[in-house]
């Protein structure tokens, strides 16, 4: 099965953040993507990995904040 390629705008919509936020994540290397011409593409598997990592960080922060 081939990994779906998402645009920067599709990722921003799914994450409910601005296009600028996704652009900054890509430029910093926090979210992996690649350019096709002038447009960014992000693999669905990379977005899934990023979202999983972020949710784990939030859970860990919430758990340790109670100590």
Secondary structure, DSSP 8 states (H G I E B T S, - for coil): ----EEEHHHHHHHHTS-HHHHHHHHHHTSS--EEETTEEEEEHHHHHHHHHHHHHHHHHHHHHHT-
